[in-house]
Amino acid sequence: MTDFTPFEDLLRGHAGLLEDTAHDRWVRAQALFADRAYREAAVLLAELLEESGDVRHELTDVRLLLARSLFHSAQLDGTIAVATELLEHDPNEPYAHLLLGRALQRKGRRDEAQPHLRLAELLGGYRT
């Protein structure tokens, strides 16, 4: 069944009945991603990162889902930026290496992509 809920209503969450917490927005972003609403999920996840303040460096899961959302919605420059930032905080995150390598490949930057694709395979077993 197709959901025709307007984008603004999906982002608004509980329609003002309850306080919209960071957890509520995280769960909603995950649901949007699962429903293949990648652009909408990316908007929500970017807002979560902006509002995170002091704990921003600890939000690996949010950054990773944001990078995935950006990649799946063909926002390659955003994918590269978010994956690079994620790898600055967690250089051993194999899926971030995979996303960065694939985004660089799609932009025609194959030489830059190769080290990340190799690391994705070595660290996480992702076949490239």
C-alpha atoms as one frame of an Amber mdcrd trajectory, in Angstrom:
protein
   0.000   0.000   0.000   1.379   3.396  -0.965   1.544   6.094   1.666   0.613
   9.510   0.283   1.425  11.425   3.461   2.908  14.806   2.521   6.646  15.095
   3.136   6.186  17.902   5.668   3.813  15.745   7.734   6.304  12.867   7.774
   8.997  15.192   9.088   6.645  16.734  11.617   6.105  13.345  13.240   3.429
  13.322  15.886   1.624  16.359  14.481   2.442  18.343  17.592   0.726  15.955
  20.008   3.993  14.898  21.638   7.377  16.495  21.809   9.394  15.410  18.796
  12.547  13.965  20.375  15.825  13.133  18.662  14.968   9.456  19.097  11.611
   9.960  17.356  13.358  11.616  14.415  15.998   8.845  14.302  13.310   6.158
  14.179  11.402   8.124  11.526  14.578   8.522   9.443  15.180   4.776   9.623
  11.598   4.141   8.499  11.965   6.596   5.614  15.164   4.860   4.526  13.465
   1.456   4.732  10.656   2.851   2.556  13.271   4.043   0.044  12.480   7.699
   0.739  16.195   8.452   0.689  16.050  12.217   0.146  13.571  12.673   2.973
  15.659  10.492   5.283  18.759  12.541   4.388  17.006  15.805   5.309  15.956
  14.430   8.684  19.372  12.927   9.425  21.195  16.145   8.480  18.944  18.033
  10.909  19.744  15.486  13.640  23.461  16.023  13.122  23.082  19.819  13.171
  21.200  19.678  16.472  23.513  17.162  18.130  25.902  19.763  19.576  28.610
  18.284  21.802  27.888  14.626  21.026  28.230  15.082  17.265  31.456  13.045
  17.185  29.684  10.021  18.680  26.908   9.753  16.094  28.451   7.155  13.791
  25.118   5.431  13.108  23.445   8.705  12.123  26.342   9.660   9.852  26.417
   6.229   8.252  22.693   6.230   7.501  23.006   9.798   6.177  25.837   8.739
   3.849  23.759   5.764   2.678  20.722   7.972   2.095  22.773  10.467   0.120
  24.377   7.704  -1.947  21.052   6.052  -2.759  19.581   9.395  -3.795  22.625
  10.044  -6.042  23.868  12.995  -3.993  27.472  11.939  -4.479  29.198  15.106
  -3.247  27.231  14.863  -0.010  28.063  11.176   0.295  31.761  11.920  -0.105
  31.653  14.717   2.478  29.736  12.717   5.103  31.722   9.496   4.590  34.996
  11.434   4.823  33.851  13.103   8.054  32.746   9.741   9.437  36.132   8.206
   8.625  37.900  11.043  10.438  36.146   9.897  13.626  36.105   6.162  12.909
  38.768   5.204  10.342  37.976   1.492  10.704  34.328   1.748   9.581  34.248
  -0.582   6.539  30.872   0.496   5.168  31.966   4.153   5.173  34.996   3.141
   3.106  32.687   1.266   0.732  30.325   4.216   0.343  33.183   6.647  -0.172
  34.843   4.366  -2.723  31.619   3.772  -4.648  30.731   7.482  -4.662  34.203
   8.354  -5.954  33.861   5.647  -8.624  30.526   7.031  -9.774  32.107  10.476
 -10.077  34.836   9.013 -12.285  37.575   9.327  -9.643  38.622   5.671  -9.775
  42.206   6.192  -8.556  40.946   7.892  -5.384  38.301   5.191  -4.901  40.634
   2.175  -4.964  42.208   2.523  -1.482  38.771   2.882   0.120  37.366  -0.077
  -1.779  40.359  -2.206  -0.730  39.887  -1.182   2.909  36.160  -1.983   2.706
  37.037  -5.459   1.515  39.778  -5.986   4.101  37.913  -4.543   7.092  34.398
  -5.690   6.348  34.525  -8.375   3.720  32.648  -6.220   1.185  33.358  -7.462
  -2.324  34.256  -4.600  -4.623
